Amino acid sequence: MRRGKKKGRPISGWLVFDKPVGMGSTDAVSKIKWLFNAEKAGHAGTLDPLASGMLPIALGEATKTVPYVMDGTKVYQFTVAWGEERSTDDLEGPVTKTSDIRPDEAAIRALLPKYTGVIQQIPPQFSAIKIEGQRAYDLAREGETVDIPAREVEIDRLDLVEMTAEGHAVFEVECGKGTYVRSLARDMGRDLGCYGYVALLRRSEVEPFTAEDFVTLAELEAVAPPRPQKSEDGEPQPFAPDISERYAKLDGLLVDTGAALDCLPQVALTDEAAAKIRLGNPVVIRGRDAPVEADEACATVRGKLVAIGAVEAGIFKPKRVFAG
């Protein structure tokens, strides 16, 4: 059977997208894939439509490095409104509980140590957690209340930034994979006896990326080339030379694929060794700083990513090879 021709350009790299409020993560990926005319795209960590901020989007070969970004530390700024609990633990759901109590700053600060370090956390009813093969949010939309077991998450830092004129509390949290900020707001509200939900949420960092890497939709659309018109037979017309040049401006907004692998030991290869690894062959690695043993390592040639693999007794064995 003949395989269909791949659609789009074989462009690779990370786009550190500043997702606006109201756009879903899947919609964001589709939009970026369309703007870049990319063959393949995916994201590293869902961001709710009501949240804004960092959504790292992988294009092409960068999709192979998504798990490493998914595991990275994340930083959020969020505002908790006290006095109500909502079914979704954010603005979207209806109010389920109310209270006239409002916590003061001292009470909130006294509570923060309880939510720092390794803690047990129950994800929201409206979450992507799978319960017997079904997403929790699908069951919740059908009116079911599901028993979601608590999970271990790690919170490196939780700071109270300010109390607003409305009596809301603004926090910043630095946390590990799987942490739900909505659950933090819900649980703190219950502990304070006043209830609470996330009224505003923004993700400012996903390791290894920072706010300096942010690219907005307006910036992308300002340099994106117009799409070519289709011919009478429905086939896309070739891109004009001037339009191809404009892709360089768009592509210039990407972060190199290898940036996602800064967390791994680095192995610098010669051109000859890189050629062998691209064929799936192991190579002996040399150099004063070369690792002797490593469950995972990143191999590069002249700074360009070649493969991810293991190092055993000074031999690099490729597991995942990247196009040159």
Secondary structure, DSSP 8 states (H G I E B T S, - for coil): -------SB---EEEEEEE-TT--HHHHHHHHHHHHTBS-EEESS---TT-EEEEEEEEGGGGGGHHHHHTS-EEEEEEEEESEEETTSBTTS-EEEE-S----HHHHHHHGGGGSEEEEE---SSSS-EETTEEHHHHHHTT-------EEEEEEEEEEEEE-TTS-EEEEEEE-TT--HHHHHHHHHHHTTS-EEEEEEEEEEETTB-GGG-B-HHHHHHH------B-TTS-B----HHHHHHHHHHHTT-B-GGGGGTTS-EEE--HHHHHHHHTT--EE--STT--S-EEEEEEEETTEEEEEEEEETTEEEEEEE---
